[in-house]
């Protein structure tokens, strides 16, 4: 079994390649084209209209006796969460590079995510038939920018419009494809290409000998190295992320896909060959390793939730240990609740087939869990282990949304709740003053897609405001404040006293709550529910803001003293008192407003680079680096989100529509008075 994903920059050909893989492995009987809106993996109406992937789709296919679970991920930076949660549960990935542009901004982002989760990869240089395609430039670009050793397992025969096939450097043969790409023909290497092929095979052996002693010994002894040995040693190196093997092809023209499918089986790991997952054993409060064993205790991670009108929540689950049978009880470890796995399905994009059980290493969909959210661990009560939570970036852009009729108010709230359950980077809050619903997301395209889904998919009329920036609040001084609370409810006095110290943390450190109170009767005598109430009060206050109502970040709140009486001390009193103490302390601690700063990656033809750079600086941006490539200049900059609205239109007008850009959240910093 192999669990793999396909990752790349937008428009490098991820979905097109996936469609070819499904066709050649016999899973689909025709090739769906993205440009015609007929790709099997892009099943959402919006994906077909826009020609981009929005939701990661899962499918299963079979090749040479191996089961391959494939997740096709989006390339657009606004849908980073979809890529993040897919990579968290994958054992391997195909990284696709554009033969003309090499490593593009979003390629670097997904590569960082793959490195964080230690996902072994195989590289595929697509679009070799395009004008300006250069396989050897891409290999160097990958080596320099992604800092990984590359090893070409193939070199192309011809390039651009004359690209006709590849030379396999392990078997030393030429491979060509017929029209539909199903039939491959092998032939000896032509005399004029033999010298180049030998040089590149030498480089391959050289790269391998750097990580394999067996290859080194044979190489130094001048022995012929067997292709099977090359494959087995290469497999070990790929699994350790020491080498990135590179392939060439043109998926759109059906050239070069089968060797990549072979590479999935040959070089990417099976679930039991990867490092065991780490989990926190809640009983012993210690980290443990979870081996991939179908006979072990059941443990799985919900990595995606998709709403289905008829079936309800489809919970995509990656099993790490044991197995779940359909119709049995499932325990949600984080929420401490039992649920039922009514049905288990194997997904093929948006179609499905029923399964009896889901075992370790496999990916499937469980129907019937109502409480599960993305990132939840499911297992058994006897073995409560929590798999590590997934980290998602902060939403940085908001819009107001309201229904056209008051009677639709509740329906809109229900729809938004469904969408936010599906997408962890999409949040909803109600503005206390205006009563408007404010929705936040990762970028203009992200929110545009969500709003279009509300209007079209759920057929609800709604009025949408203009995009606004989502700010954050923090403090710049350390303050200690004592708050007393007393209220008589139903004839009973509720009283609490808390001394709270707030101090600014380093930017990016996040919020931290510490209980350090020395109480007269000793901390152990205060009931646990009172301590929990104080913590809930402070944590609730973090999200409700200080002056402007934006969430707080980078504040350390320490409870230094507590006044508690058994007669009057209630959970309600302490939660309210903690919240009030935090608000008052922060108001005295010189609160500051922070704005999101975006990392801007621009690609511009040489002749417009001056105008493009001045456009960025006019919007308060700072140019950080510039890199000249053969046909374009790459510019990296940082700019405040507030100034980047409508940037696309201005960029098109100064570059005759030829420059492109992508935005990604970088960090928050104090809002300057511009």
N, C-alpha and C positions, 0 to 999 in steps of 0.2 A: 504494500500500500504506500502511496505517496500523497501528502497533503501539500499542494503547491499553489502559489499565487503568481499573478503576472503584474509586474509593477514597472512604471515608467512615467516620463513627462507626458503631459497632455498631447495627443496626436502622434505618438510614436508608433501606434499600431497595436496596442494591447488587445482590444476587442477583435480586431481583424485576425490577429494571430490565434486567439482563442477559438474563433469560428472555424479556422482551418484545422486546428487540433481536433475539434469535435467531428469535423467531416472525415478526416483521415482515420480516426479511431472508430468510425462507424456509428458514432452517437447521433449524428444528424445526417440526413440524406441529401441535403443541399447546403450550399455555402451562403450564409446570410451576410449581406454587405451593410456596413455601418452607413455608408453614404446614401443608400436607398432607404434607410430606416428599417431594415429587415434583420438586423443582427439578433440572434437568439438570446444572447446574454444581455443586450440592451432592451429589456422587455417593457420598461415603463414608457408610457406615451411621450413624456417629456424627453426621455433619452433619445427616442426615435426622431422627435422633431428637431432637437438641438444637435444630434450627431455626437453626443458625448456620453460617457458613463457617469451616472450619478450615484447609484447604489451598487455595492459590490454584489455580484451574483454568484451563487455556488452551483456547481454541477459535478457529476461523477461520470467518468468514462473508463474504458479498459484498453490496455495496450500490452501485447506480448505477455499475457498472464498476470499483469499488475493492475490493481485498481488505482486510478488517479482521481483524487478530489481536487477540483480546480476552483479557485476564487478569482474572478476577474475584477480588479479594483479600479476606482476612478483615477484619472491623472490630474484632475483640476485641483489646485491648492485649496479651494473652498471646501472640498470634501475630504480633507486630511483625516478626519475621524474614521471614515470608511476604510482608508488604507491602514491606519493605526490598528484598528481592531482586527483586521484581516491578518496582518503580519504577526499579531500576538499569538494566533493559533496555528500558524503555518510551520511546516518543517523545512520548506525550501521555497525558492522563488526563481522565476525567470525575469531577469532585468533586461528590458528592451531599450536599445539605443537607436536614435535616428542616425542613419548613415551620413547625413549631410551636417547635422548640428552637433552630433556627439553628446557630451554630457550637458543637459539643460538644467535650469534652476530647480524644477520639481524633481528631476532625477536625483539631485543631491539630497533633497528633503527625504524622499522615500529610502534612499540609501542609508541615511542616518537612522531612520526608523528600523530598517532591517538590521543594522549594526547593533542597535539597542537591544533587539530581541534575539540577536545572534543567529540570524536566518542565513543558511548557506545559499549561494546563488549561482546561476548559470547565465552568461551574457549572450544576447542575441542582437546582432546589428541588422536592423530591418531597413527597408526602403533602399536597397543597394541599386535599384533600377532608376533612382531619381537623379536629376542633373546635380552635379556637385558631390555625389556620394563618394566617400573615401574610407574604406574599412581600416586601413593602417593608421590614419589620423585618429579615428575613433578609439582604437586600442591604446594609443599614446595618451589621448585625452582622459580616458577612464583611469589609466595608471596614475596620471598626475593629479587629477581632481579628486578621485575617490580613494586614492592612496591604497590601492590593492594590486597585487601581482596579477597581470593578465597573461593568459596563455591561449594563443589562437589554435583551435583544433581544426580549423578550416581556413583556407584563403579563397577569395572570390576568383572566378574566371571571368575576366572583363568587368566593366562597371558602367554605371549610368544605363543608357539604352542598350548597350552591348553586353550587359550582365546576363550570363547564360547558365551558370552553375557554380559549383565549388570544388575545391580539391580537399579531400579528406586526408589530413596529415598523419593520422594514426595508421590507416590502411594504405595510404599513398595511392589513392585512386581518384579519378574525376567523377563527379556525380552531376547528372542533368535530369531535368523533369519534363514530362509531357504536358500537354495543355492544361488539364484539370489538376495536375500536380500529383495525381495518385500513383502514376508509374515512375519509378526512378531507374535510370540506366547508368551502369558503372562502366568505366573504360580506363585503360592505362593512362598515365600522365603524358601529355604531348611533350615532345622534345624541347620546344621553346619555353615550356613552363617548368621543366624539371629542375633547373638550377634554383629558381626562386622557391619551389616547394621544398627542396632539400635544406635551404637556408632556414626556412620557417619551421621545419621539423626539428632542426638542430636547436632552435630557440625554445621549442616546446620541451624537448628533452632537458635542456639547460634549466628551464624554469622548474621542471619536476625534480631534477637532481638537487635543487636547493632545499627541497622539503622531504626527499626520500633517499635513504641511504642505499637501498637495494638498487635503485636506478643509477645512483652515483657509482657504485661498485662496478656494475655492468658497463657503464659508459667508459670508465677509466680503463677497464680491461679490454675495451674495444669490441665487446660482444654485441650481437644483434639483439635489440630489445623487442620482446614479444608484445603485440598489440594488447593482448589480454592483461599483461602485467602493467602496461601504461594505464589502462582503464582502471584497474584495481587501485593503483597508487594514486591516480588522479582523484578517484572517489574519496580516499582518505583525506587528501589535501582540501578538496572542496568542502567536505563536511566540517573541517576545522577552520574554514574561511581563510585558508592560506593562499588559494589560487582561484581566480575567476576564469573558467574556460569560455572562450568566445566562439560564436558561430555567426555565419552570414546568411542573408536571404532577402527575399522580397515577398512578404506574405500575400500582398494584394495580387501578385502575379503567380501565386502558388509555387514559389521556389524556396526550398530550404527548410520547410517546416518539420518533415519527419525526423531528421537528425536531432532536432531540438526535443522532440517527444522521446527519442531514444535516450537523450541526455538526462531527461527527468528520471528515467528508470536507472540509467547507468551511474549517475553522479550525485543525485540528490538523495538525502537519507530517508529511510523508512521511519515511522514514528518511534520504534524502539532503538534506533541508532542515534537519536539526538540526545542532548543532555537532559536528564530527568527534570520535570517541572518542579518548582519550589513552592511549597505551601506552608501556611502557618497553622500548626495544630493548636486549636483553641483550648483544649483540655490542659495540655502541657505548656502552652504559651511558648513554643519553640518552633523554629523553621525546620521543615523536614523535606527530604527529596521524595518525589513520587514516581516510581518506575512505571513504565508503560506495560501494564500486565492485565490482560482481559479477565483473569481470575481474581484480581485484587478487589479491594473495597471500591464501590463506584464513586467516581469524582469527575465532574465535567465543568466547563466554563461556558456561560451564555455570552457569546461574542457579538450577537446582533439580534435585533428584534424587528420583525416586519409585521405590519397589521394586514390581516386578510379579512375581507368583508364577511365571508361565510365561516371561516374557521377561528377567527379571533387572532390572538397573538401567535405568530410563528417564532419560536425561540430556536435560533441557530446555536447548536451546542457542539463544542469540541470535547470529546471524551479523553481524559488523561489516564484513567485507571478503571478497572472493573467494567460493568455494563448495566444498562437500564433496559428493562423489558416494557413493551407497551402495555398500558392498563395498570401499571404499578405506581406506588407512592414514590415521590421524589422529595428530598429535603433541601430547602433553600438555606444554606449554611449562614449567610450573612443576615438574613431576615428572621432566622429561626422559625420558619413556617414550613408546614408540609403541604405539598401540592400533588396533583395527579398528572402522570404522563399518559394522557388518554390515547394519543396515537404518536407513532414515530415514523417520520418520512425521510426518504432520500430525495433531495431536490435536484431538478434539472432546470436551472434558471427559474421560471415561474410555474413549471409543471412538477409533478411529484409522483413518487411511487411508495407504497406502504412497506414498512420493515417491521420485523418482530422485535428486534432489539438493536441497541447501539452500543458497540464495544470500544474498549481502549484504542486510541489512535485514530478512530473514525470521526467523521463530521456528519451531522444529520440535523433534522428539525424535530423538536418536540412540541406537540400541540396539547393545550390544556392547562399550562402554567399561567395563572393570571397576574401573579405578583412579580414575576421575574423581570429584571431590568438588565441592560447591557453591563457586563462586568460581574454579574452575580455568579457565585459558585454553587453548584448543586451536587449533593452527595447523599450520605446517610447519617442519621442521628448518632449512631454508634461511633462514627469516625469524623468528627467535625473539623474539617481542614478547609482553610480559606486560601484560594489561589490569589496571587497578587492582583491588585486592582489595576485597571487600565488607566493611563493618564491621558486626559484630553485637553487641548488648548482652550483658552478662555474665549468666549464670543466677544467680538469687538465692535459690532455694528448692530443698530437696532432700528425697528420701524414700529409705528403704531398701527393697529389693525382693529377695525370695528365692523360689526355686521350691518347690513343695510337696513334690517328691521330688528326691532327690540326682541321679537319672538325668537330670533335666531341666536341670541346671546349665548344661551346654554349650549346650543349645538356647536357654536364656534369654539367654546371652551373645551368641549369633548374632543373635537377634531385636533385642537392644539395639544391636548394631553396625549393623544395617540401619536402625533408627530414627534413630540419631545421624548416619548418612550422609545421611539425608533432611533432617534438621533441625539446622542448625548451632548452635542455642541449647539443644540437649539434650545433656548430657554425662554420662559414666559414669565412676566410679572405684571401686576396691575399697578398703575400709577395711582398713589393714594389721593392726590389732589384732583386729578381729572377723571379718574375711574377708567381711563383707557387701558386696553391691553397692549403691552409693549413686548414684541418678540425680538430676540437677539440671535445672531448667527455669525458665521465666520467671514462673510463677505457679501458683496452686492449680489453675486450670482447665486450664492447659497440661499439668501432670503427670497430672491426672485423665483427660484425653483419651488421653494416651500409655499409661497403665496399662490403660484400658479396651480400647485397641487390642490390647495384649499378651494380655489375657484373652479377648477375643471374636474379633478378627480372626485372631490366631495360635493361639487355643485352647490356651493354656498356663496351668495353674493356678499362681498365685503369691500369696505373702503380702506385704502392703505395710505399711510402718511409717507413723507419723504424720509430717506435713511438718515439716522442720527448716530453719532459716535457714542459708544458705551464707555464712560469714564470709570475710574476707580478713586477711592479716597484712602488716605493714610494720615499718619501724624508725624510731626518733626521734633517733638519734645517728649521727655519722660515725665509722667505725672502720677502721683498716688492719691486716690480719692476714697473717702469712706461714705457709704450710702446706707441710710436706714429706711426701712419700709414697714408701714403698719396700716392695716386695713381691717375693718370689721365686716365680715361676710356671714350672713345667716346667723347673726348673734355671736359669732366666734371670732376672736382676734387672730389675725395672721400677721406675724412679725418676723423680720429678718434684718441682719446687719452684715455688710460685707465691705472689706477694704480691698481695693483692686489697684494694681499698678499697671499702667500701660506704657510700653516703650517701643520706639520705631525699630523694626528689624531691617536687615540688609535687603536691598531691592531684589525681589525674586525669591526671597526666602519663604514667603507664605505666612499665614497666620499661625500662631501657636498659643495654646492654652496650658497654663501651669498651675497646679494647686500646691501652694507652699504655706498654708495657714497653720500656725501653732495655736491650737485651741486649748482652753483652760482644762477641759476634761480629757484631752488627748483625741486625736483625729479618729481613732477607731470607734469612739463612742457615738460619733455622728452617723445617723443612718445613711446607707449607701444611696438611697433614693434622693436624699437632700444634696449629696455631693453631685449626683447626676443632674439634678435640677439646676444647680449653679453652672455646671458645664454647658447644659442646654441653653441657659440664658445668655451666656457669653457667646457661644457659637451662633445662636440666632441673631445676636446683635452684630456679629461680623458681617452678615449679609445684608443688614438693613441700613448700613451707612451711618454717617456722622452728621453732616450739614445738608448735603444735596440728595441723600438717599441712594447713592451708588454703593456697590459692595466695597467693603474695606479689604485692603491687602497689606501684607508685611507689617503686622502689628503683633507684638508679644503681650499677652494679658496674663498677669500673675495674681492669683488670690493670695494676699498676704495675711489677712485676718478674717475671722468670722464670728459673729455673735449669734449663738443658737440657744433656744430654750425649748425643752421638750413640750412645754404647754402650748406655746404659740407658734413654734417654728413649723411651717408647712412647705411642701414642695412648691406650691403656687407662689408663696411669699418669696422664697429664695430665687426662683427663676426670674420673677419680676424684678427683684432687687439687683440681681446680677446684671440684667439687661440695662437697668437705669444707671448702675454704677459705671458700666462700660461707656454708655452714651455721654455721661457727664465728664468722666475722666478724659475721653477723647476730645471733647469740646474745649477742654482747658489745655490740651497738648498740641496747640498750633496745628489744626488739621490742614492738609494740603490736597489739591485735586491732581490726579495723575491721568495722563492721556496715553492711548495706545500708539506706539511707534511701529510702523510697518517696515519690513525688509522688502525693498523693491528691486526686482530683477528685470532688466530691460535688454531687449535685443534690437539693435538698430543697424540698417545699412550704413556703410562708412560715410556717405555724403550727408546724412542727416544727424550725425552724432552730436554736433555742436548744438543744434536746435533742441534735441532731445534732452541733453544735459542741462541746458538753461531752463527748460520747462520744469525739470525736477527741482532745481534750486529756487525758481520763482514760487514754488509751492512749499517752501520751507524745508526742502529735502537736502541731505548732505551726501555727496558722491563719495563712495568709499573705495571703489576700485574699478579699473577698466581693463578689458582683455580683448585684444584684437584677434579675430579668427579670419579665415579666408574670405568669407562673404559678408560677415557681420561683425559688429562690435558688441561685446557683452558689458553691460554697466551694472554694478551693484551699488545700491544707495539705501538710505533710510529716510523716511518722511513721516510726519504725523498723519494719522488716518483721516483726521478732520479735513485735511487739505487735498485728499486723494479722490474725493467724489467727482465723478465726471471726467476723470483723468484720461480715460480711453478716447473720448471725443477729441480732446486737445492733442493727444499723441497722434491720432490719425491725421489730424489736419496739418501738423508740422512735418509729418514723414510720408505724406501721400498714401497713408494707409499701410505702409510697409514695416513699421516698427511694432513690436509686441511687448507686453509686460505681464508680470505676475506679482501679486502681493501676498505676503505672509506675515502674520503677527510676529514681532520681534520681542518687544518688552514695553513696560509702562515707565514713563518718566514724568517729572513735575511739569504741569502745563505751563508753557511760557506765555507771557502777556504779549501776544502778537497783535 
